[in-house]
Amino acid sequence: MKNTYLTGYLPLIAILLFSLSFALFVQELIISLFKKVGLYNEMLELFTETEVNLVITLSLMILFFFILAGLKVIANTVNELSLLFFSKDTEGELLKTVRNGSIIFFVGGLLSLISFSSIIGILAIFLLTAAGYLVFFVYKTSPALSIANLIGIITFQIVSWSALGVALALLGMKIYNGLLGSLPL
C-alpha cells in the first residue's frame, strides 16, 4: 500500500523537534540570565522550578515554531517557484516526487535533540538537513529536467536563500545598532 499522504505529518513533527531543540538551548541562557539579575529566586517564590522551566520552554517553543513554520512556507514557495520557472510540469507530478523529503527534516529534528546544549550543533544539523533536502530535491526532479533547467533551479534556490539571509542579517544589524544607539551612555 503506497499512500501519498502517509508522510504528511512529518513536517509538523520536524518543526516541533527543531523548535524544542532551540527552546531548550535558549531556556538555559534565559535561566542563567535570570539567576544573574536575581529574578530567578523571586520567581521561585511564586512558582515551582518545574513550572518556571516549563513556561519558559513552552513560550520559546511557540516562538521558534512560528519562525520555523514561516521558513517552511518560504521554502515551499521557493521550491514551487523554481519548478514554475524551470520545469515543464503543469500537473504537479514533480511535487509529488519530492514530498517524501520531509523524512530528511524529521531525522534532522531528531538529531537536533541530541545536540540541544550546543547552538553550533543545532544550527549545523539544521543547515546540513536543509542542504540534504536541497540535494534530494534536485535528485528527484532531475530526471524530468534538462541540464539548463537543473542549473536554473539550483541557482534560483541559492540566490533566493542567500537574499533572504542577507536581508535578515541587515535587519538584525539595523535593530542591534538602533538598540545600541538608544542606550544612554
Stockholm file with secondary structure:
# STOCKHOLM 1.0

chainA/1-185         MKNTYLTGYLPLIAILLFSLSFALFVQELIISLFKKVGLYNEMLELFTETEVNLVITLSLMILFFFILAGLKVIANTVNELSLLFFSKDTEGELLKTVRNGSIIFFVGGLLSLISFSSIIGILAIFLLTAAGYLVFFVYKTSPALSIANLIGIITFQIVSWSALGVALALLGMKIYNGLLGSLPL
#=GR chainA/1-185 SS CCCTTTTTTHHHHHHHHHHHHHHHHHHHHHHHHHHHHTHHHHHHHHSCHHHHHHHHHHHHHHHHHHHHHHHHHHHHHHHHHHHHHHCCCCSSHHHHHHGGGHHHHHHHHHHHHHTTTCHHHHHHHHHHHHHHHHHHHHHHHGGGSCHHHHHHHHHHHHHHHHHHHHHHHHHHHHHHHHHHHHSCC
#=GC SS_cons         CCCTTTTTTHHHHHHHHHHHHHHHHHHHHHHHHHHHHTHHHHHHHHSCHHHHHHHHHHHHHHHHHHHHHHHHHHHHHHHHHHHHHHCCCCSSHHHHHHGGGHHHHHHHHHHHHHTTTCHHHHHHHHHHHHHHHHHHHHHHHGGGSCHHHHHHHHHHHHHHHHHHHHHHHHHHHHHHHHHHHHSCC
//
